[in-house]
Amino acid sequence: MAEADKNWAAEMTALTTNNTLVNNLPKNENELIDKVHEPGCGDLFPYLSEKDYKLIAGDREIPNHQHWGQRIANG
């Protein structure tokens, strides 16, 4: 796929996500996460486990790349 096609597809996914949220506001944080995952924008608000929350708390202001690098690379 050409670079322009990739950019267009990403833009359309973002627009779909935006329209979904504007037309049907989430009632809570879990519903927000579900709604951004539906059209394929889950990287905006990833699902986090209790272990993830503990790592975030331990990392403090600067995320530890060792913990998050592979997960970020995988989307």
PyMOL Python script that loads the backbone (N, CA, C, O; Angstrom):
from pymol import cmd

cmd.read_pdbstr("""\
ATOM      1  N   MET A   1       0.856  -1.179   0.000  1.00  0.00           N
ATOM      2  CA  MET A   1       0.000   0.000   0.000  1.00  0.00           C
ATOM      3  C   MET A   1       0.899   1.238   0.000  1.00  0.00           C
ATOM      4  O   MET A   1       1.865   1.321   0.759  1.00  0.00           O
ATOM      5  N   ALA A   2       0.575   2.160  -0.832  1.00  0.00           N
ATOM      6  CA  ALA A   2       1.358   3.395  -0.912  1.00  0.00           C
ATOM      7  C   ALA A   2       1.196   4.199   0.370  1.00  0.00           C
ATOM      8  O   ALA A   2       0.197   4.072   1.078  1.00  0.00           O
ATOM      9  N   GLU A   3       2.189   5.023   0.655  1.00  0.00           N
ATOM     10  CA  GLU A   3       2.177   5.830   1.893  1.00  0.00           C
ATOM     11  C   GLU A   3       0.934   6.708   1.980  1.00  0.00           C
ATOM     12  O   GLU A   3       0.336   6.827   3.050  1.00  0.00           O
ATOM     13  N   ALA A   4       0.541   7.320   0.872  1.00  0.00           N
ATOM     14  CA  ALA A   4      -0.657   8.175   0.880  1.00  0.00           C
ATOM     15  C   ALA A   4      -1.901   7.370   1.232  1.00  0.00           C
ATOM     16  O   ALA A   4      -2.781   7.860   1.940  1.00  0.00           O
ATOM     17  N   ASP A   5      -1.980   6.126   0.736  1.00  0.00           N
ATOM     18  CA  ASP A   5      -3.121   5.265   1.057  1.00  0.00           C
ATOM     19  C   ASP A   5      -3.161   4.937   2.541  1.00  0.00           C
ATOM     20  O   ASP A   5      -4.230   4.912   3.150  1.00  0.00           O
ATOM     21  N   LYS A   6      -1.990   4.683   3.122  1.00  0.00           N
ATOM     22  CA  LYS A   6      -1.920   4.395   4.557  1.00  0.00           C
ATOM     23  C   LYS A   6      -2.393   5.595   5.366  1.00  0.00           C
ATOM     24  O   LYS A   6      -3.150   5.454   6.326  1.00  0.00           O
ATOM     25  N   ASN A   7      -1.934   6.779   4.962  1.00  0.00           N
ATOM     26  CA  ASN A   7      -2.344   7.990   5.677  1.00  0.00           C
ATOM     27  C   ASN A   7      -3.841   8.209   5.559  1.00  0.00           C
ATOM     28  O   ASN A   7      -4.491   8.575   6.538  1.00  0.00           O
ATOM     29  N   TRP A   8      -4.398   7.990   4.370  1.00  0.00           N
ATOM     30  CA  TRP A   8      -5.833   8.168   4.154  1.00  0.00           C
ATOM     31  C   TRP A   8      -6.615   7.175   5.019  1.00  0.00           C
ATOM     32  O   TRP A   8      -7.609   7.545   5.644  1.00  0.00           O
ATOM     33  N   ALA A   9      -6.173   5.924   5.057  1.00  0.00           N
ATOM     34  CA  ALA A   9      -6.857   4.910   5.861  1.00  0.00           C
ATOM     35  C   ALA A   9      -6.817   5.283   7.336  1.00  0.00           C
ATOM     36  O   ALA A   9      -7.818   5.135   8.039  1.00  0.00           O
ATOM     37  N   ALA A  10      -5.677   5.764   7.813  1.00  0.00           N
ATOM     38  CA  ALA A  10      -5.559   6.172   9.218  1.00  0.00           C
ATOM     39  C   ALA A  10      -6.468   7.354   9.514  1.00  0.00           C
ATOM     40  O   ALA A  10      -7.096   7.412  10.572  1.00  0.00           O
ATOM     41  N   GLU A  11      -6.540   8.300   8.578  1.00  0.00           N
ATOM     42  CA  GLU A  11      -7.399   9.467   8.774  1.00  0.00           C
ATOM     43  C   GLU A  11      -8.870   9.052   8.820  1.00  0.00           C
ATOM     44  O   GLU A  11      -9.634   9.565   9.637  1.00  0.00           O
ATOM     45  N   MET A  12      -9.263   8.139   7.959  1.00  0.00           N
ATOM     46  CA  MET A  12     -10.656   7.682   7.946  1.00  0.00           C
ATOM     47  C   MET A  12     -10.993   6.931   9.237  1.00  0.00           C
ATOM     48  O   MET A  12     -12.099   7.068   9.760  1.00  0.00           O
ATOM     49  N   THR A  13     -10.061   6.152   9.745  1.00  0.00           N
ATOM     50  CA  THR A  13     -10.282   5.450  11.007  1.00  0.00           C
ATOM     51  C   THR A  13     -10.446   6.445  12.142  1.00  0.00           C
ATOM     52  O   THR A  13     -11.316   6.279  12.996  1.00  0.00           O
ATOM     53  N   ALA A  14      -9.618   7.472  12.153  1.00  0.00           N
ATOM     54  CA  ALA A  14      -9.726   8.505  13.191  1.00  0.00           C
ATOM     55  C   ALA A  14     -11.057   9.240  13.089  1.00  0.00           C
ATOM     56  O   ALA A  14     -11.679   9.533  14.110  1.00  0.00           O
ATOM     57  N   LEU A  15     -11.501   9.542  11.873  1.00  0.00           N
ATOM     58  CA  LEU A  15     -12.792  10.210  11.694  1.00  0.00           C
ATOM     59  C   LEU A  15     -13.945   9.326  12.155  1.00  0.00           C
ATOM     60  O   LEU A  15     -14.888   9.806  12.783  1.00  0.00           O
ATOM     61  N   THR A  16     -13.868   8.047  11.846  1.00  0.00           N
ATOM     62  CA  THR A  16     -14.897   7.104  12.288  1.00  0.00           C
ATOM     63  C   THR A  16     -14.954   7.064  13.805  1.00  0.00           C
ATOM     64  O   THR A  16     -16.035   7.079  14.393  1.00  0.00           O
ATOM     65  N   THR A  17     -13.796   7.015  14.432  1.00  0.00           N
ATOM     66  CA  THR A  17     -13.736   7.004  15.893  1.00  0.00           C
ATOM     67  C   THR A  17     -14.342   8.275  16.458  1.00  0.00           C
ATOM     68  O   THR A  17     -15.139   8.222  17.395  1.00  0.00           O
ATOM     69  N   ASN A  18     -13.976   9.405  15.900  1.00  0.00           N
ATOM     70  CA  ASN A  18     -14.510  10.683  16.352  1.00  0.00           C
ATOM     71  C   ASN A  18     -16.031  10.713  16.225  1.00  0.00           C
ATOM     72  O   ASN A  18     -16.721  11.100  17.167  1.00  0.00           O
ATOM     73  N   ASN A  19     -16.552  10.312  15.084  1.00  0.00           N
ATOM     74  CA  ASN A  19     -18.000  10.320  14.874  1.00  0.00           C
ATOM     75  C   ASN A  19     -18.712   9.391  15.848  1.00  0.00           C
ATOM     76  O   ASN A  19     -19.789   9.717  16.347  1.00  0.00           O
ATOM     77  N   THR A  20     -18.120   8.248  16.117  1.00  0.00           N
ATOM     78  CA  THR A  20     -18.703   7.313  17.079  1.00  0.00           C
ATOM     79  C   THR A  20     -18.814   7.961  18.451  1.00  0.00           C
ATOM     80  O   THR A  20     -19.842   7.836  19.117  1.00  0.00           O
ATOM     81  N   LEU A  21     -17.767   8.647  18.875  1.00  0.00           N
ATOM     82  CA  LEU A  21     -17.759   9.271  20.200  1.00  0.00           C
ATOM     83  C   LEU A  21     -18.699  10.468  20.273  1.00  0.00           C
ATOM     84  O   LEU A  21     -19.390  10.654  21.274  1.00  0.00           O
ATOM     85  N   VAL A  22     -18.729  11.279  19.219  1.00  0.00           N
ATOM     86  CA  VAL A  22     -19.584  12.471  19.215  1.00  0.00           C
ATOM     87  C   VAL A  22     -21.059  12.081  19.217  1.00  0.00           C
ATOM     88  O   VAL A  22     -21.868  12.693  19.913  1.00  0.00           O
ATOM     89  N   ASN A  23     -21.400  11.065  18.441  1.00  0.00           N
ATOM     90  CA  ASN A  23     -22.801  10.667  18.301  1.00  0.00           C
ATOM     91  C   ASN A  23     -23.309   9.790  19.435  1.00  0.00           C
ATOM     92  O   ASN A  23     -24.518   9.613  19.586  1.00  0.00           O
ATOM     93  N   ASN A  24     -22.413   9.246  20.221  1.00  0.00           N
ATOM     94  CA  ASN A  24     -22.817   8.351  21.306  1.00  0.00           C
ATOM     95  C   ASN A  24     -21.759   8.431  22.407  1.00  0.00           C
ATOM     96  O   ASN A  24     -20.872   7.582  22.497  1.00  0.00           O
ATOM     97  N   LEU A  25     -21.868   9.460  23.236  1.00  0.00           N
ATOM     98  CA  LEU A  25     -20.865   9.683  24.276  1.00  0.00           C
ATOM     99  C   LEU A  25     -20.777   8.498  25.232  1.00  0.00           C
ATOM    100  O   LEU A  25     -21.798   7.963  25.665  1.00  0.00           O
ATOM    101  N   PRO A  26     -19.559   8.094  25.557  1.00  0.00           N
ATOM    102  CA  PRO A  26     -19.393   6.998  26.513  1.00  0.00           C
ATOM    103  C   PRO A  26     -19.845   7.414  27.913  1.00  0.00           C
ATOM    104  O   PRO A  26     -19.716   8.573  28.306  1.00  0.00           O
ATOM    105  N   LYS A  27     -20.376   6.447  28.650  1.00  0.00           N
ATOM    106  CA  LYS A  27     -20.876   6.701  30.005  1.00  0.00           C
ATOM    107  C   LYS A  27     -19.765   6.645  31.052  1.00  0.00           C
ATOM    108  O   LYS A  27     -19.892   7.224  32.131  1.00  0.00           O
ATOM    109  N   ASN A  28     -18.679   5.949  30.730  1.00  0.00           N
ATOM    110  CA  ASN A  28     -17.575   5.816  31.679  1.00  0.00           C
ATOM    111  C   ASN A  28     -16.287   5.489  30.921  1.00  0.00           C
ATOM    112  O   ASN A  28     -16.290   5.355  29.697  1.00  0.00           O
ATOM    113  N   GLU A  29     -15.198   5.364  31.662  1.00  0.00           N
ATOM    114  CA  GLU A  29     -13.899   5.144  31.022  1.00  0.00           C
ATOM    115  C   GLU A  29     -13.822   3.808  30.293  1.00  0.00           C
ATOM    116  O   GLU A  29     -13.166   3.712  29.256  1.00  0.00           O
ATOM    117  N   ASN A  30     -14.477   2.782  30.814  1.00  0.00           N
ATOM    118  CA  ASN A  30     -14.439   1.480  30.146  1.00  0.00           C
ATOM    119  C   ASN A  30     -15.169   1.521  28.810  1.00  0.00           C
ATOM    120  O   ASN A  30     -14.718   0.927  27.831  1.00  0.00           O
ATOM    121  N   GLU A  31     -16.293   2.221  28.773  1.00  0.00           N
ATOM    122  CA  GLU A  31     -17.032   2.355  27.522  1.00  0.00           C
ATOM    123  C   GLU A  31     -16.230   3.179  26.513  1.00  0.00           C
ATOM    124  O   GLU A  31     -16.264   2.889  25.317  1.00  0.00           O
ATOM    125  N   LEU A  32     -15.513   4.196  26.978  1.00  0.00           N
ATOM    126  CA  LEU A  32     -14.648   4.981  26.093  1.00  0.00           C
ATOM    127  C   LEU A  32     -13.600   4.081  25.450  1.00  0.00           C
ATOM    128  O   LEU A  32     -13.387   4.134  24.238  1.00  0.00           O
ATOM    129  N   ILE A  33     -12.957   3.268  26.250  1.00  0.00           N
ATOM    130  CA  ILE A  33     -11.926   2.361  25.736  1.00  0.00           C
ATOM    131  C   ILE A  33     -12.527   1.410  24.707  1.00  0.00           C
ATOM    132  O   ILE A  33     -11.940   1.195  23.646  1.00  0.00           O
ATOM    133  N   ASP A  34     -13.695   0.838  25.011  1.00  0.00           N
ATOM    134  CA  ASP A  34     -14.351  -0.066  24.064  1.00  0.00           C
ATOM    135  C   ASP A  34     -14.680   0.644  22.755  1.00  0.00           C
ATOM    136  O   ASP A  34     -14.481   0.086  21.676  1.00  0.00           O
ATOM    137  N   LYS A  35     -15.181   1.868  22.847  1.00  0.00           N
ATOM    138  CA  LYS A  35     -15.589   2.608  21.647  1.00  0.00           C
ATOM    139  C   LYS A  35     -14.407   2.978  20.751  1.00  0.00           C
ATOM    140  O   LYS A  35     -14.563   3.002  19.530  1.00  0.00           O
ATOM    141  N   VAL A  36     -13.250   3.261  21.304  1.00  0.00           N
ATOM    142  CA  VAL A  36     -12.105   3.579  20.447  1.00  0.00           C
ATOM    143  C   VAL A  36     -11.481   2.316  19.855  1.00  0.00           C
ATOM    144  O   VAL A  36     -10.799   2.380  18.832  1.00  0.00           O
ATOM    145  N   HIS A  37     -11.713   1.171  20.493  1.00  0.00           N
ATOM    146  CA  HIS A  37     -11.201  -0.085  19.948  1.00  0.00           C
ATOM    147  C   HIS A  37     -12.038  -0.571  18.768  1.00  0.00           C
ATOM    148  O   HIS A  37     -11.498  -1.189  17.851  1.00  0.00           O
ATOM    149  N   GLU A  38     -13.345  -0.305  18.772  1.00  0.00           N
ATOM    150  CA  GLU A  38     -14.246  -0.806  17.724  1.00  0.00           C
ATOM    151  C   GLU A  38     -13.777  -0.446  16.317  1.00  0.00           C
ATOM    152  O   GLU A  38     -13.692  -1.339  15.474  1.00  0.00           O
ATOM    153  N   PRO A  39     -13.469   0.820  16.021  1.00  0.00           N
ATOM    154  CA  PRO A  39     -13.030   1.160  14.663  1.00  0.00           C
ATOM    155  C   PRO A  39     -11.526   0.970  14.421  1.00  0.00           C
ATOM    156  O   PRO A  39     -11.036   1.262  13.330  1.00  0.00           O
ATOM    157  N   GLY A  40     -10.802   0.489  15.418  1.00  0.00           N
ATOM    158  CA  GLY A  40      -9.384   0.212  15.215  1.00  0.00           C
ATOM    159  C   GLY A  40      -8.424   1.250  15.757  1.00  0.00           C
ATOM    160  O   GLY A  40      -7.280   1.319  15.307  1.00  0.00           O
ATOM    161  N   CYS A  41      -8.854   2.057  16.707  1.00  0.00           N
ATOM    162  CA  CYS A  41      -7.973   3.074  17.303  1.00  0.00           C
ATOM    163  C   CYS A  41      -7.627   2.729  18.751  1.00  0.00           C
ATOM    164  O   CYS A  41      -7.500   3.619  19.591  1.00  0.00           O
ATOM    165  N   GLY A  42      -7.481   1.471  19.031  1.00  0.00           N
ATOM    166  CA  GLY A  42      -7.205   1.041  20.390  1.00  0.00           C
ATOM    167  C   GLY A  42      -5.904   1.548  20.963  1.00  0.00           C
ATOM    168  O   GLY A  42      -5.730   1.576  22.182  1.00  0.00           O
ATOM    169  N   ASP A  43      -4.978   1.953  20.093  1.00  0.00           N
ATOM    170  CA  ASP A  43      -3.707   2.465  20.602  1.00  0.00           C
ATOM    171  C   ASP A  43      -3.880   3.806  21.307  1.00  0.00           C
ATOM    172  O   ASP A  43      -2.993   4.230  22.048  1.00  0.00           O
ATOM    173  N   LEU A  44      -5.017   4.484  21.086  1.00  0.00           N
ATOM    174  CA  LEU A  44      -5.277   5.744  21.794  1.00  0.00           C
ATOM    175  C   LEU A  44      -5.500   5.505  23.282  1.00  0.00           C
ATOM    176  O   LEU A  44      -4.982   6.238  24.125  1.00  0.00           O
ATOM    177  N   PHE A  45      -6.273   4.477  23.590  1.00  0.00           N
ATOM    178  CA  PHE A  45      -6.597   4.121  24.970  1.00  0.00           C
ATOM    179  C   PHE A  45      -6.506   2.604  25.086  1.00  0.00           C
ATOM    180  O   PHE A  45      -7.512   1.914  24.929  1.00  0.00           O
ATOM    181  N   PRO A  46      -5.328   2.082  25.356  1.00  0.00           N
ATOM    182  CA  PRO A  46      -5.182   0.626  25.425  1.00  0.00           C
ATOM    183  C   PRO A  46      -5.842   0.052  26.678  1.00  0.00           C
ATOM    184  O   PRO A  46      -5.997   0.736  27.689  1.00  0.00           O
ATOM    185  N   TYR A  47      -6.223  -1.207  26.582  1.00  0.00           N
ATOM    186  CA  TYR A  47      -6.696  -1.914  27.773  1.00  0.00           C
ATOM    187  C   TYR A  47      -5.494  -2.115  28.693  1.00  0.00           C
ATOM    188  O   TYR A  47      -4.425  -2.524  28.239  1.00  0.00           O
ATOM    189  N   LEU A  48      -5.663  -1.831  29.969  1.00  0.00           N
ATOM    190  CA  LEU A  48      -4.578  -1.973  30.938  1.00  0.00           C
ATOM    191  C   LEU A  48      -4.982  -2.950  32.030  1.00  0.00           C
ATOM    192  O   LEU A  48      -6.114  -2.928  32.511  1.00  0.00           O
ATOM    193  N   SER A  49      -4.054  -3.796  32.410  1.00  0.00           N
ATOM    194  CA  SER A  49      -4.276  -4.758  33.488  1.00  0.00           C
ATOM    195  C   SER A  49      -3.811  -4.157  34.815  1.00  0.00           C
ATOM    196  O   SER A  49      -3.215  -3.080  34.844  1.00  0.00           O
ATOM    197  N   GLU A  50      -4.083  -4.851  35.888  1.00  0.00           N
ATOM    198  CA  GLU A  50      -3.587  -4.407  37.201  1.00  0.00           C
ATOM    199  C   GLU A  50      -2.059  -4.331  37.190  1.00  0.00           C
ATOM    200  O   GLU A  50      -1.473  -3.426  37.785  1.00  0.00           O
ATOM    201  N   LYS A  51      -1.419  -5.284  36.512  1.00  0.00           N
ATOM    202  CA  LYS A  51       0.044  -5.266  36.397  1.00  0.00           C
ATOM    203  C   LYS A  51       0.491  -3.995  35.668  1.00  0.00           C
ATOM    204  O   LYS A  51       1.467  -3.359  36.065  1.00  0.00           O
ATOM    205  N   ASP A  52      -0.231  -3.627  34.598  1.00  0.00           N
ATOM    206  CA  ASP A  52       0.098  -2.403  33.855  1.00  0.00           C
ATOM    207  C   ASP A  52       0.012  -1.181  34.758  1.00  0.00           C
ATOM    208  O   ASP A  52       0.897  -0.325  34.741  1.00  0.00           O
ATOM    209  N   TYR A  53      -1.052  -1.101  35.542  1.00  0.00           N
ATOM    210  CA  TYR A  53      -1.218   0.047  36.445  1.00  0.00           C
ATOM    211  C   TYR A  53      -0.078   0.123  37.457  1.00  0.00           C
ATOM    212  O   TYR A  53       0.391   1.214  37.783  1.00  0.00           O
ATOM    213  N   LYS A  54       0.365  -1.021  37.952  1.00  0.00           N
ATOM    214  CA  LYS A  54       1.482  -1.042  38.899  1.00  0.00           C
ATOM    215  C   LYS A  54       2.783  -0.598  38.225  1.00  0.00           C
ATOM    216  O   LYS A  54       3.585   0.121  38.821  1.00  0.00           O
ATOM    217  N   LEU A  55       2.985  -1.034  36.975  1.00  0.00           N
ATOM    218  CA  LEU A  55       4.180  -0.602  36.239  1.00  0.00           C
ATOM    219  C   LEU A  55       4.154   0.904  36.000  1.00  0.00           C
ATOM    220  O   LEU A  55       5.175   1.579  36.134  1.00  0.00           O
ATOM    221  N   ILE A  56       2.981   1.425  35.645  1.00  0.00           N
ATOM    222  CA  ILE A  56       2.842   2.867  35.422  1.00  0.00           C
ATOM    223  C   ILE A  56       3.159   3.627  36.703  1.00  0.00           C
ATOM    224  O   ILE A  56       3.884   4.621  36.678  1.00  0.00           O
ATOM    225  N   ALA A  57       2.619   3.161  37.813  1.00  0.00           N
ATOM    226  CA  ALA A  57       2.874   3.820  39.097  1.00  0.00           C
ATOM    227  C   ALA A  57       4.359   3.757  39.448  1.00  0.00           C
ATOM    228  O   ALA A  57       4.916   4.717  39.980  1.00  0.00           O
ATOM    229  N   GLY A  58       4.992   2.634  39.151  1.00  0.00           N
ATOM    230  CA  GLY A  58       6.413   2.483  39.443  1.00  0.00           C
ATOM    231  C   GLY A  58       7.298   3.301  38.520  1.00  0.00           C
ATOM    232  O   GLY A  58       8.351   3.789  38.931  1.00  0.00           O
ATOM    233  N   ASP A  59       6.869   3.452  37.265  1.00  0.00           N
ATOM    234  CA  ASP A  59       7.655   4.225  36.295  1.00  0.00           C
ATOM    235  C   ASP A  59       7.620   5.717  36.601  1.00  0.00           C
ATOM    236  O   ASP A  59       8.563   6.440  36.278  1.00  0.00           O
ATOM    237  N   ARG A  60       6.556   6.172  37.213  1.00  0.00           N
ATOM    238  CA  ARG A  60       6.335   7.571  37.551  1.00  0.00           C
ATOM    239  C   ARG A  60       6.184   8.406  36.292  1.00  0.00           C
ATOM    240  O   ARG A  60       5.369   8.058  35.438  1.00  0.00           O
ATOM    241  N   GLU A  61       6.934   9.493  36.138  1.00  0.00           N
ATOM    242  CA  GLU A  61       6.706  10.417  35.024  1.00  0.00           C
ATOM    243  C   GLU A  61       7.280   9.934  33.698  1.00  0.00           C
ATOM    244  O   GLU A  61       6.737  10.266  32.644  1.00  0.00           O
ATOM    245  N   ILE A  62       8.340   9.177  33.718  1.00  0.00           N
ATOM    246  CA  ILE A  62       8.980   8.729  32.484  1.00  0.00           C
ATOM    247  C   ILE A  62       8.808   7.216  32.369  1.00  0.00           C
ATOM    248  O   ILE A  62       9.380   6.465  33.158  1.00  0.00           O
ATOM    249  N   PRO A  63       8.013   6.763  31.379  1.00  0.00           N
ATOM    250  CA  PRO A  63       7.802   5.325  31.222  1.00  0.00           C
ATOM    251  C   PRO A  63       9.116   4.593  30.948  1.00  0.00           C
ATOM    252  O   PRO A  63       9.974   5.088  30.217  1.00  0.00           O
ATOM    253  N   ASN A  64       9.259   3.430  31.533  1.00  0.00           N
ATOM    254  CA  ASN A  64      10.434   2.598  31.345  1.00  0.00           C
ATOM    255  C   ASN A  64      10.287   1.857  30.016  1.00  0.00           C
ATOM    256  O   ASN A  64       9.389   1.030  29.859  1.00  0.00           O
ATOM    257  N   HIS A  65      11.160   2.149  29.073  1.00  0.00           N
ATOM    258  CA  HIS A  65      11.065   1.550  27.740  1.00  0.00           C
ATOM    259  C   HIS A  65      11.134   0.031  27.799  1.00  0.00           C
ATOM    260  O   HIS A  65      10.514  -0.644  26.977  1.00  0.00           O
ATOM    261  N   GLN A  66      11.866  -0.514  28.744  1.00  0.00           N
ATOM    262  CA  GLN A  66      11.981  -1.967  28.881  1.00  0.00           C
ATOM    263  C   GLN A  66      10.602  -2.594  29.113  1.00  0.00           C
ATOM    264  O   GLN A  66      10.327  -3.688  28.620  1.00  0.00           O
ATOM    265  N   HIS A  67       9.741  -1.906  29.860  1.00  0.00           N
ATOM    266  CA  HIS A  67       8.398  -2.422  30.137  1.00  0.00           C
ATOM    267  C   HIS A  67       7.463  -2.277  28.943  1.00  0.00           C
ATOM    268  O   HIS A  67       6.645  -3.160  28.688  1.00  0.00           O
ATOM    269  N   TRP A  68       7.577  -1.177  28.214  1.00  0.00           N
ATOM    270  CA  TRP A  68       6.546  -0.796  27.240  1.00  0.00           C
ATOM    271  C   TRP A  68       6.976  -0.872  25.783  1.00  0.00           C
ATOM    272  O   TRP A  68       6.115  -0.866  24.904  1.00  0.00           O
ATOM    273  N   GLY A  69       8.258  -0.942  25.494  1.00  0.00           N
ATOM    274  CA  GLY A  69       8.752  -0.853  24.123  1.00  0.00           C
ATOM    275  C   GLY A  69       8.130  -1.843  23.155  1.00  0.00           C
ATOM    276  O   GLY A  69       7.660  -1.450  22.087  1.00  0.00           O
ATOM    277  N   GLN A  70       8.119  -3.116  23.509  1.00  0.00           N
ATOM    278  CA  GLN A  70       7.584  -4.135  22.601  1.00  0.00           C
ATOM    279  C   GLN A  70       6.085  -3.975  22.411  1.00  0.00           C
ATOM    280  O   GLN A  70       5.570  -4.145  21.306  1.00  0.00           O
ATOM    281  N   ARG A  71       5.395  -3.651  23.480  1.00  0.00           N
ATOM    282  CA  ARG A  71       3.940  -3.472  23.390  1.00  0.00           C
ATOM    283  C   ARG A  71       3.596  -2.281  22.494  1.00  0.00           C
ATOM    284  O   ARG A  71       2.654  -2.350  21.705  1.00  0.00           O
ATOM    285  N   ILE A  72       4.348  -1.207  22.612  1.00  0.00           N
ATOM    286  CA  ILE A  72       4.125  -0.037  21.758  1.00  0.00           C
ATOM    287  C   ILE A  72       4.423  -0.394  20.303  1.00  0.00           C
ATOM    288  O   ILE A  72       3.666  -0.021  19.407  1.00  0.00           O
ATOM    289  N   ALA A  73       5.508  -1.104  20.067  1.00  0.00           N
ATOM    290  CA  ALA A  73       5.877  -1.490  18.704  1.00  0.00           C
ATOM    291  C   ALA A  73       4.816  -2.377  18.058  1.00  0.00           C
ATOM    292  O   ALA A  73       4.609  -2.322  16.845  1.00  0.00           O
ATOM    293  N   ASN A  74       4.148  -3.190  18.865  1.00  0.00           N
ATOM    294  CA  ASN A  74       3.115  -4.095  18.351  1.00  0.00           C
ATOM    295  C   ASN A  74       1.758  -3.425  18.195  1.00  0.00           C
ATOM    296  O   ASN A  74       0.821  -4.017  17.661  1.00  0.00           O
ATOM    297  N   GLY A  75       1.660  -2.183  18.668  1.00  0.00           N
ATOM    298  CA  GLY A  75       0.391  -1.467  18.553  1.00  0.00           C
ATOM    299  C   GLY A  75      -0.531  -1.856  19.643  1.00  0.00           C
ATOM    300  O   GLY A  75      -1.654  -1.354  19.711  1.00  0.00           O
TER     301      GLY A  75
END
""", "prot")
cmd.dss("prot")
cmd.show_as("cartoon", "prot")
cmd.util.cbc("prot")
cmd.orient("prot")
